[in-house]
Amino acid sequence: MNYKFEEFIFTEIHKKQIIERGGNDLYFKILCDIEIYTEKWKLSDLIFTGYQYHYSANAIFFCKSALYGDCVLKIGGNNQDKEFISEYNLLREYNGSKRYIKVYDGDIDIAKRKKAMLIERVSPGTRLSEEPLLKKRLAVFSELFNDLYSESNDHIEPKNPEIYDTYTKWVCDTTDYYSKAGENYKELFEHMARAKELYFEIIKIYDKKVLLHGDFHFFNILSGDRGKYMIIDPHGIIGDPVFDIMRYISNESDVRPIVKYFEKSLNIPAETIRQCWYIEMAMINGWDIENDGTISLDGLKFAEDFMNKGE
């Protein structure tokens, strides 16, 4: 079968990268989907961008739509069905408010292998990670976080909570997994057991059940018109906002000044932030092992030491 878009969207490098990660079946499915959604959403000027960072689950295209203007077409791969569905539904629920990008349309039917959405493109789209000044990065994140979750603003409570995972489920599932993983993972399980215990103490106070981003770090914050920053790529989970800080902290190089800054800018005690970060680091270590087999607890041990000593 001939695909009219193949030769001017994908280079041989693009094609190789997709096939290496998802196989020929995924590559040809993406080509078919491009033709379907080009017609459905009146698209032109498609540029494949997913390979610039990594091709894991979704194919990302910049494009123009005769219906919506400048857009991003996101086509789901062979895995992460739940994540794709929760992202789409979170963006629908926020509906362009609180600095989230808009989702214009979607076509999702897992049984028929349909996973596509057309979303707003942020221009120029410079990632917050490229801002050289730490204080500026922290100020931008704090402004966005407070706009999303401060007491003076309405929180978004999910209309259909069954669509989303919860932070509680993340903690419990990771702990349960490593309780059965064998002697090689005994040390990680001990950390996870402690993290789980801490988590249930923290949610006695931080007990809100609102719709969180779930992957709220500086790669998912882009500069838009006139320096206005926008939020992209949510995972979509339910929990207390205090847990939506931790991905950001984990992507910065030195957590100590960040915790001090966030204690003031977000009005959350430093001790609580340190404890939540330890919980997050325990889960991150578990997920790293599941994804690529890497066993290194150095970062987790640092988080534990920082939590205990505060320095």
PyMOL commands that set and color helices and strands:
alter all, ss='L'
color gray80, all
select helices_A, chain A and resi 6-9+12-40+50-52+81-94+110-112+128-130+134-149+161-163+167-179+183-202+218-220+225-227+241-251+255-265+270-292+298-309
alter helices_A, ss='H'
color red, helices_A
select strands_A, chain A and resi 43-48+58-65+69-76+103-109+114-120+165-166+210-212+221-223+229-231+237-239
alter strands_A, ss='S'
color yellow, strands_A
deselect
rebuild
show_as cartoon
